[in-house]
Amino acid sequence: MVGGGSYPQPGEISLAHNGVLFLDELPEFERRVLEVMRQPIEDREVTIARAQFTVTYPSSFMLVASMNPSPGGYFNDPDAPVTSSPAEMQRYLGKISGPLLDRIDIHIEVTPVPFDKLSEERKGESSVAIRKRVEAARDLQTKRFESVEGIHYNAQMGTKHIREFCKLNESSKNLLKEAMQRLNLSARAYDRILKVARTIADLEGVEGVVENHISEAIQYRSLDREGWLG
């Protein structure tokens, strides 16, 4: 994953530089493999040391991962052919450490789609329209960071820039404070919520980060919610 060999070659995380690294069935990877990704995700580079020299490869990638919440592949479905207890699901999810989850900005629970939804003819928003909205948000971010060296979009912000570009009003602060206390979130999760909220505001084309942006960003931390496994 990180690379190696007698003459260190880049691994998957460096080959995905400026692109997307997709890991399917995340808990099926060996824990040691996932743990070595923590620092490259944070630093956006990976260093491989050998006796005579050290090589550093870039690793600025977007990590996308998917997983089932249980070994059987079903979650709280009474009609499922294979069922797992909450304890079994907790052990399965326990293969992914808290520090790694902390470094993932968005956690989304995807529920089964019923047949009626699959077969309906009503059309959703087109990919072309979504692309235009994303491009407009990226243009906003490019302008925002044009005078900041090494930063081009929200995900690259450090703590200093988060404090500068993600300022909250009093009600937004109280909402985030309550979520931090209730969900027992880490300082890293706090920064990620602010960055996601800033992006949500950019997608709406508005300058200020307000309560609805914070609220939506908090909802995208489903694996932080106590009792998620039932």
Secondary structure by P-SEA (a helix, b strand, c coil): ccccccccccccccccccbbbbbcccccccaaaaaaaaaaaaacbbbbbcccbbbbbbbbbbbbbbbbcccccccccccccccccaaaaaaaaccccaaaaaaccbbbbbccccccccccccccccaaaaaaaaaaaaaaaaaaacccccccccccccaaaaaacccccaaaaaaaaaaaaaacccaaaaaaaaaaaaaaaaaaccccccaaaaaaaaaacccccccccc
